[in-house]
Amino acid sequence: MAALHGSSVAVVTGAGGGLGAVTAKTLGAGLGLAVACVDIDEASATRTAEELRGAGIEAAAFPVDITSETAAASLVESVHTELGSVSHLVNIAGVLRRTHLADTDAASWRMVMDVNVTAPFLLTQAFADDLRTAEYGRVVNCASFAGIRGYEYPAYAASKAALINLTSSLLFDFWGSAVTVNAVAPGAMDTPMLDRAAAERMAAKTPTGRILAPEDVAAVIGFLSGPASRGVNGTTTVIDGGASLLFSYR
Ligand SMILES: NC(=O)c1ccc[n+]([C@@H]2O[C@H](COP(=O)([O-])OP(=O)(O)OC[C@H]3O[C@@H](n4cnc5c(N)ncnc54)[C@H](O)[C@@H]3O)[C@@H](O)[C@H]2O)c1
């Protein structure tokens, strides 16, 4: 497939999921980027890529487990071949295991860390040269308010806290370039990850009276991915309707 956009390619992980699919469309339609739709779930990655192509956006599906040893290197190669050099990396893939101190074993802890923070680190490392040579490179990481406030599921909360710290720590590696690295920290969002049984309670505990739609978060990711955000770097934007300022959803 020929690259239409040259070096304006966004790699979006978790592109088959609730937030990833909406973000892929936001970046493709709003910023004119070609989109590499990465997800462990082949059917959903393919569906997102097809929807984008149906809307006239250059896109391809990459069914990849981002925790695999070879994921980063092989993604660089295959995205270059199918779409071109990468200007945007948006790390959205994430897993939440609803386990506590007593029932989180080491394998589950490591798996959550691998998906939520080690993979974003390795993917940023793998695409760093592309990002530096882009007109304006952007990395946007999807953390969670749980990474700021703490949460009852410690592996998830710790992984998101690490991702927030990684976001600001990577500035040193991109010093002197046009690359910015930022994160978003959503509160409860209406996607397959949401605990639906708790949705009404969480909406009632949110000052805006509603939980988030993925579009609410994708809009902020779109801004952080665009040229106008060039002065914003190393930050984490909380998007939760004000919920975490006042209390916990619990
Ligand atoms: N839904 C919420 O309430 C909420 C709140 C705060 C933060 N978040 C974060 O938002 C992001 C998007 O989640 P979502 O709500 O859209 O949930 P989702 O479950 O719909 O999407 C997550 C996607 O990540 C993919 N994924 C998981 N493991 C992977 C792997 N090893 N390799 C490649 N892809 C993998 C899944 O297949 C899925 O498509 C996540 O990082 C999540 O932690 C969600």
The ligand as a MOL file (V3000), in Angstrom:
LIG
                    3D

  0  0  0     0  0            999 V3000
M  V30 BEGIN CTAB
M  V30 COUNTS 44 48 0 0 0
M  V30 BEGIN ATOM
M  V30 1 N -12.8270 2.9430 30.4190 0
M  V30 2 C -12.4380 3.6280 31.4860 0
M  V30 3 O -13.2200 3.8990 32.4030 0
M  V30 4 C -11.0140 4.1190 31.5780 0
M  V30 5 C -10.6890 5.0510 32.5680 0
M  V30 6 C -9.3870 5.5380 32.6510 0
M  V30 7 C -8.4280 5.0970 31.7590 0
M  V30 8 N -8.7570 4.1770 30.8120 0 CHG=1
M  V30 9 C -7.7100 3.7600 29.8830 0
M  V30 10 O -8.1520 4.0180 28.5680 0
M  V30 11 C -7.4290 3.1820 27.6660 0
M  V30 12 C -8.3910 2.5970 26.6570 0
M  V30 13 O -9.2300 1.6640 27.2910 0
M  V30 14 P -10.7740 1.4990 26.9020 0
M  V30 15 O -11.5410 2.1010 28.0080 0
M  V30 16 O -10.9980 1.9490 25.5140 0 CHG=-1
M  V30 17 O -10.9350 -0.0690 27.0580 0
M  V30 18 P -10.9770 -1.2110 25.9530 0
M  V30 19 O -10.8580 -2.4770 26.7330 0
M  V30 20 O -12.1500 -1.0130 25.0740 0
M  V30 21 O -9.6570 -0.9640 25.0870 0
M  V30 22 C -8.3900 -1.4630 25.4090 0
M  V30 23 C -7.8040 -2.0480 24.1450 0
M  V30 24 O -6.4480 -2.4470 24.4060 0
M  V30 25 C -6.2240 -3.6600 23.6930 0
M  V30 26 N -5.1200 -4.4120 24.2780 0
M  V30 27 C -5.0760 -4.9790 25.5120 0
M  V30 28 N -3.9410 -5.6600 25.6690 0
M  V30 29 C -3.2160 -5.5080 24.5190 0
M  V30 30 C -1.9600 -6.0010 24.0760 0
M  V30 31 N -1.2060 -6.7770 24.8460 0
M  V30 32 N -1.5370 -5.6500 22.8280 0
M  V30 33 C -2.3020 -4.8640 22.0300 0
M  V30 34 N -3.5190 -4.3920 22.4040 0
M  V30 35 C -3.9700 -4.7100 23.6310 0
M  V30 36 C -7.5460 -4.4170 23.8380 0
M  V30 37 O -7.6800 -5.4660 22.8960 0
M  V30 38 C -8.5560 -3.2940 23.6700 0
M  V30 39 O -8.9710 -3.1520 22.3240 0
M  V30 40 C -6.7000 2.1570 28.5390 0
M  V30 41 O -5.3390 2.5020 28.6520 0
M  V30 42 C -7.3900 2.2910 29.8800 0
M  V30 43 O -6.5590 1.9040 30.9580 0
M  V30 44 C -10.0220 3.6880 30.6950 0
M  V30 END ATOM
M  V30 BEGIN BOND
M  V30 1 1 1 2
M  V30 2 2 2 3
M  V30 3 1 2 4
M  V30 4 1 4 5
M  V30 5 2 4 44
M  V30 6 2 5 6
M  V30 7 1 6 7
M  V30 8 2 7 8
M  V30 9 1 8 9
M  V30 10 1 8 44
M  V30 11 1 9 10
M  V30 12 1 9 42
M  V30 13 1 10 11
M  V30 14 1 11 12
M  V30 15 1 11 40
M  V30 16 1 12 13
M  V30 17 1 13 14
M  V30 18 2 14 15
M  V30 19 1 14 16
M  V30 20 1 14 17
M  V30 21 1 17 18
M  V30 22 2 18 19
M  V30 23 1 18 20
M  V30 24 1 18 21
M  V30 25 1 21 22
M  V30 26 1 22 23
M  V30 27 1 23 24
M  V30 28 1 23 38
M  V30 29 1 24 25
M  V30 30 1 25 26
M  V30 31 1 25 36
M  V30 32 1 26 27
M  V30 33 1 26 35
M  V30 34 2 27 28
M  V30 35 1 28 29
M  V30 36 1 29 30
M  V30 37 2 29 35
M  V30 38 1 30 31
M  V30 39 2 30 32
M  V30 40 1 32 33
M  V30 41 2 33 34
M  V30 42 1 34 35
M  V30 43 1 36 37
M  V30 44 1 36 38
M  V30 45 1 38 39
M  V30 46 1 40 41
M  V30 47 1 40 42
M  V30 48 1 42 43
M  V30 END BOND
M  V30 END CTAB
M  END
